[in-house]
Every structure is written in C-alpha cells, then in structure tokens.
Amino acid sequence: MKIVYRANDIIEAHIVAGMLRANDIEPHVGGHYLQGAVGDLAMDGFANVLVAEDDYDTAVGLVREYDASAAQESTEEASSDEGDLYKPWLA
C-alpha cells in the first residue's frame, strides 16, 4: 500500500477515503489511534489515506481534483462580500 493523501485530521482522511470508495478504489485510513495520543494539541500529518499500488495513479488524480476544488472554494469564500453580516455559526 502507498500513501496517497496526508490529511490534516482523521475526519478529512475519511472524507477523502469516501471519495475514493465512490470511485471504486478501496482505501485504508491510518492514524486512528494516534489522534487519542495527540489529544487537543495542534498536530497534523498523522492521518493518512493509503491505497493499493495498482490503484495509486488513479487515486492520485482524484486527490488532485479534490485539492483543486478545496482551494477554489476557499478562494471564493475569501473573495465573497465581506460586508455580509450573516454568520451562520453564530446562530
């Protein structure tokens, strides 16, 4: 197995793994038990998504698309109207 994605946390790793499963690639998420050791500390890079070597090239392409769409979404959010006072997380 080869690491195809190094996630910021275990939740992101499972999101990427779900995307790979939806594209008929069987992933393995590693780092579950390390999160408990880290606790509330700001540490990243311990959650990895691995795939079989045969699926690696296809998985890398899918992960690149995922990263590109995530970067585009964050750019769009930053360029949105900053005068908008609606903050859904404050509700």
C-alpha positions, 0 to 999 in steps of 0.5 A: 500500500502507498500513501496517497493523501496526508490529511490534516485530521482523521475526519478529512482522511475519511472524507477523502477515503469516501471519495475514493470508495465512490470511485471504486478504489478501496482505501485504508485510513491510518492514524486512528489511534494516534489522534487519542495520543495527540489529544487537543494539541495542534498536530497534523500529518498523522492521518493518512489515506493509503491505497493499493499500488495498482490503484495509486495513479488513479487515486492520485488524480482524484486527490488532485481534483479534490485539492483543486476544488478545496482551494477554489472554494476557499478562494471564493469564500475569501473573495465573497462580500465581506460586508455580509453580516450573516454568520451562520455559526453564530446562530 
